Structure formats: C-alpha cells, structure tokens
Amino acid sequence: METIDDDLDKEGVLLVRVSDESGKLAEQFRIEVVPSLVLFRNKRPYLFKGDVTDEKKAISWLKEKLANIKN
C-alpha cells in the first residue's frame, strides 16, 4: 500500500485508510474482500476488483479510472 500511496501522491490523489470494525462500510459499498481499494469521485464509489497486493495492477487501475472519470 505504501507504493500505491506514494504513486497517488504524485497524481494529487489522497489515499485514506479506514478501519471498519463493524463491517457497516464494507456492507454499504459491497466490499467482500479486505483490504480493498475504493476510489471516490464526486461521491461515487469505484471498487477495485483485483488483488490490492498487486500494486502495479492497482496503480494502473487507479490511473486509468482517474483518467476516464475526469473526462
């Protein structure tokens, strides 16, 4: 996650880590695997469906998603 955080800093994106002991957030956003990445843009969630330990794929997905939703 540190590599993802560092890379996103360069893109001007803030990475926030959330603890969800009750599971309410996970349920609300239909998160089935922990840890997960959820990108919020204009209050809309985008859930990364891959393995967050594969940092290259996660970063690639985030950059692609950011490019697509900025337009």
Residue, then its C-alpha position, 0 to 999 in steps of 0.5 A: m500500500e505504501t507504493i500505491d500511496d506514494d504513486l497517488d501522491k504524485e497524481g494529487v490523489l489522497l489515499v485514506r485508510v479506514s478501519d471498519e470494525s463493524g463491517k457497516l462500510a464494507e456492507q454499504f459499498r459491497i466490499e467482500v474482500v479486505p483490504s480493498l481499494v475504493l476510489f471516490r469521485n464526486k461521491r461515487p464509489y469505484l471498487f477495485k476488483g483485483d488483488v490490492t497486493d498487486e500494486k502495479k495492477a492497482i496503480s494502473w487501475l487507479k490511473e486509468k479510472l482517474a483518467n476516464i472519470k475526469n473526462 
